[in-house]
Amino acid sequence: MKIFTSPEQMGEWSNARHREGKTIALVPTMGCLHDGHLSLIDKAKEYADLVIVSIFVNPMQFGPGEDLDAYPRQLEIDCSLIKSRGADLIFAPAETDIYDSSFQTCISITKLASGLCGANRPGHFDGVATVVTKLFNITRPDFAVFGQKDFQQLAIITQLVKDLNIPLQVIGSPIVRETDGLAMSSRNKYLVGEERQTALCLSQSIARAKELVRDLAVPQDVTEIIVEVKTIIAASGATVEYAEIVDRKTLVSQQQIDSNSIIVVAAKIGGHVRLIDNSILQ
């Protein structure tokens, strides 16, 4: 398995593989890989002849006071995991390879980035959109695979590819959970002591919302469902950042449940670990 750090070398490799008639899938990551990330490699292999996994902790998507410096980095372990899963190449550039001293461009998504995580992390999705566009241009994939746990990100990247006529297909891959229901996340490593148990409030609140939707005796107005979700999260000791039912295509808040409804939640555990989760309701 090859490991490239140079964008030029990476691009040359992709061009050569395309000339051979091969298709390429990209799995963009920030490293600190877990089984959720590895499932994205499996999904990518279903679509393409060759799979590239990028590892880059993108400073442009971290705001002031966020965990850029503390974000877990374990390149050697990640490379071993990627190799064991059967990917073909790792692209692990340095920050200066992606943003040199003259860099001054930003890609901004408007409506889809305005609410949910975007409301609490200004500039975050501009950073995501910019680095993902650069990764697409460097690696030149035919497919790009993103996890559905970051549902807003998936919607934004899908819109980005459509709006900018980028010639690739975006593929969403299902959330991978621990046996107790916690959605896998690199930030789960920050949880200490009882915080790990507290973090289950996200998946538990979502499960309760789905129960309420299935209960025909409960009106399909979202207000009662959201109140219950927030109550479950708050009762655990976590702090609710948001809990909303939105249209999964537009991410606009809904007042009634329909076939496009998705519940999205974000909370801080122990005051320092921000986790997100979601699920389609019907």
C-alpha positions in Angstrom: 0.0 0.0 0.0 1.3 3.4 -1.0 1.4 6.5 1.2 1.7 9.9 -0.5 2.1 13.3 1.2 2.7 15.3 -2.0 -0.4 16.6 -3.8 1.5 16.5 -7.1 2.5 12.9 -6.6 -1.1 12.0 -5.6 -2.5 13.6 -8.7 0.0 11.9 -11.0 -0.9 8.5 -9.5 -4.7 9.1 -10.0 -4.2 10.3 -13.6 -2.1 7.2 -14.4 -4.8 4.9 -12.9 -7.6 6.6 -14.9 -5.5 6.1 -18.0 -5.5 2.4 -17.2 -9.3 2.5 -17.1 -9.5 2.2 -13.3 -12.2 3.8 -11.1 -11.2 5.5 -7.9 -13.1 6.1 -4.6 -12.0 8.6 -1.9 -12.7 8.2 1.8 -11.8 11.6 3.4 -10.9 11.4 7.1 -9.2 13.4 9.8 -7.6 10.2 11.2 -8.0 8.6 14.6 -9.9 5.9 12.8 -12.5 3.5 14.2 -14.8 0.9 12.8 -17.1 3.5 11.4 -14.3 4.9 9.2 -13.3 1.4 8.2 -16.9 0.7 7.1 -16.5 3.6 4.7 -13.6 1.8 3.1 -15.8 -1.3 2.7 -18.5 0.8 1.1 -15.9 2.4 -1.3 -14.7 -1.0 -2.4 -18.2 -1.8 -3.6 -18.1 1.1 -6.1 -14.6 1.5 -7.3 -11.5 -0.5 -8.4 -9.2 1.5 -6.1 -9.7 3.2 -2.8 -7.8 6.2 -1.5 -8.1 7.2 2.2 -7.0 10.7 3.0 -5.9 11.7 6.5 -5.8 15.4 7.2 -6.7 17.3 10.4 -8.2 20.4 8.7 -7.5 23.5 10.7 -9.9 25.5 8.6 -12.9 23.8 10.1 -12.0 24.4 13.7 -13.2 27.5 15.4 -11.5 29.5 18.2 -11.5 27.5 21.5 -12.2 24.2 19.7 -10.1 21.1 19.9 -7.7 21.4 17.0 -4.5 21.0 19.1 -6.0 18.2 21.2 -7.6 16.3 18.3 -6.3 12.8 18.5 -3.6 11.9 15.9 -2.3 8.4 15.4 -1.0 8.2 11.9 1.0 4.9 12.3 -2.0 3.1 13.8 -4.3 4.5 11.2 -2.1 3.4 8.3 -2.1 -0.1 9.8 -5.9 -0.2 10.0 -6.3 1.1 6.5 -3.9 -1.5 5.1 -5.7 -4.3 7.0 -9.0 -3.1 5.4 -7.7 -3.4 1.9 -7.5 0.2 0.7 -4.9 0.9 -2.0 -3.4 4.3 -1.0 -3.2 6.8 1.8 -2.9 10.5 1.1 -1.6 12.2 4.3 -0.4 15.7 3.4 1.0 18.2 5.8 -0.9 21.4 6.5 1.5 23.4 4.3 0.8 21.0 1.4 -2.9 22.0 1.6 -2.7 25.6 2.7 0.5 27.3 1.7 1.5 30.8 2.8 -0.4 32.5 0.0 -3.6 30.6 0.4 -6.7 32.9 0.4 -9.7 31.1 -1.0 -12.8 29.9 0.8 -15.9 28.0 -0.5 -19.1 28.9 1.3 -22.4 27.0 1.4 -25.3 29.1 2.4 -28.7 27.6 3.3 -27.7 24.1 4.3 -24.9 25.4 6.5 -26.9 28.0 8.3 -28.5 25.9 11.0 -27.8 22.9 13.3 -24.0 22.5 13.7 -23.5 25.6 11.4 -25.4 27.8 13.8 -23.1 26.9 16.7 -19.8 26.6 14.7 -19.6 29.6 12.4 -17.2 29.0 9.5 -17.0 25.3 10.2 -18.7 24.2 7.0 -16.8 26.7 4.9 -13.7 25.0 6.1 -15.2 21.6 5.3 -16.3 22.6 1.8 -13.0 24.2 1.0 -10.8 21.3 2.1 -13.1 18.7 0.5 -13.0 20.5 -2.8 -9.2 20.6 -2.6 -9.1 16.9 -1.8 -11.4 16.1 -4.8 -9.1 18.2 -7.1 -6.0 16.5 -5.8 -7.1 12.9 -5.7 -9.5 13.0 -8.7 -12.0 10.3 -7.6 -15.0 9.0 -9.3 -16.7 8.3 -6.0 -16.5 9.9 -2.5 -17.8 8.2 0.6 -19.0 10.0 3.7 -20.6 8.7 6.9 -24.3 9.5 7.6 -23.5 10.3 11.2 -22.3 13.7 10.0 -25.6 14.1 8.1 -25.4 17.9 7.6 -21.9 17.5 6.2 -23.1 14.8 3.8 -25.9 17.1 2.6 -23.5 20.0 2.2 -21.0 17.9 0.2 -23.7 16.5 -2.0 -24.9 20.1 -2.7 -21.3 21.2 -3.3 -20.7 18.6 -5.9 -24.0 19.4 -7.7 -23.5 23.2 -7.6 -19.9 23.1 -8.8 -20.4 20.4 -11.4 -17.7 18.2 -9.8 -17.6 15.0 -11.8 -18.0 12.4 -9.1 -20.7 10.6 -7.1 -21.2 11.2 -3.4 -22.1 8.1 -1.4 -23.5 8.1 2.1 -22.7 5.2 4.3 -24.8 4.2 7.4 -23.9 5.0 11.0 -21.9 2.4 12.8 -22.7 2.1 16.5 -21.1 0.5 19.5 -23.1 -2.5 20.9 -24.8 -0.2 23.4 -26.0 2.2 20.7 -23.4 5.0 20.9 -22.5 6.3 17.4 -18.8 5.7 16.8 -16.8 9.0 16.8 -13.2 9.9 17.1 -14.2 12.2 19.9 -15.6 9.3 22.0 -11.9 8.9 23.1 -12.4 12.2 25.1 -15.0 10.6 27.3 -13.8 9.7 30.8 -15.4 7.8 33.6 -19.2 8.1 33.8 -19.2 10.3 30.7 -19.2 7.3 28.5 -22.5 6.2 30.0 -23.9 9.7 29.8 -23.2 9.8 26.1 -25.8 7.1 25.5 -28.4 9.8 26.0 -28.1 10.8 22.4 -29.0 7.4 20.9 -31.5 6.8 23.7 -33.4 10.0 23.0 -33.5 9.2 19.3 -34.8 5.7 20.0 -37.6 7.3 22.1 -38.4 9.7 19.3 -38.8 6.8 16.9 -41.1 5.0 19.5 -43.3 8.1 19.6 -43.5 8.3 15.9 -44.6 4.6 15.7 -47.2 5.2 18.4 -50.4 6.0 16.6 -51.9 7.5 19.7 -49.3 10.3 19.6 -50.0 13.2 17.2 -47.3 13.6 14.5 -46.7 17.2 15.5 -43.0 17.4 16.4 -43.3 19.6 19.5 -44.0 16.8 21.9 -41.3 14.6 20.4 -38.6 17.3 20.7 -39.6 18.1 24.3 -39.2 14.4 25.2 -35.8 14.2 23.4 -34.4 17.3 25.2 -35.7 16.0 28.5 -33.9 12.7 28.1 -30.6 14.4 27.2 -30.9 17.0 30.0 -31.8 14.3 32.6 -28.6 12.4 31.8 -26.5 15.5 32.8 -25.6 16.4 29.2 -26.2 19.8 27.8 -28.5 20.0 24.7 -27.0 22.0 21.9 -29.8 21.3 19.5 -32.5 18.7 18.9 -34.6 19.1 15.8 -36.6 17.3 13.3 -35.7 18.4 9.8 -36.3 17.5 6.1 -33.4 15.3 5.2 -33.0 17.0 1.8 -33.3 20.7 2.8 -32.4 20.5 6.5 -35.3 22.9 7.2 -37.1 22.3 10.5 -40.4 20.5 10.2 -43.6 20.8 12.2 -45.1 17.6 11.0 -43.5 14.1 10.5 -43.3 12.8 6.9 -41.3 10.3 4.9 -38.4 12.8 4.7 -38.2 13.5 8.4 -34.9 13.0 10.2 -34.1 13.7 13.8 -30.7 15.4 14.5 -29.3 16.0 17.9 -26.1 17.5 19.4 -25.0 17.6 23.0 -22.0 18.3 25.2 -21.0 15.6 27.5 -19.2 16.6 30.7 -19.1 20.1 29.4 -16.2 19.4 27.0 -17.1 16.6 24.5 -19.4 17.6 21.7 -21.2 14.6 20.1 -23.8 14.4 17.4 -26.3 11.7 16.2 -29.3 11.3 13.9 -31.8 8.9 12.5 -34.5 8.8 9.8 -37.8 8.7 11.6 -39.9 6.7 9.1 
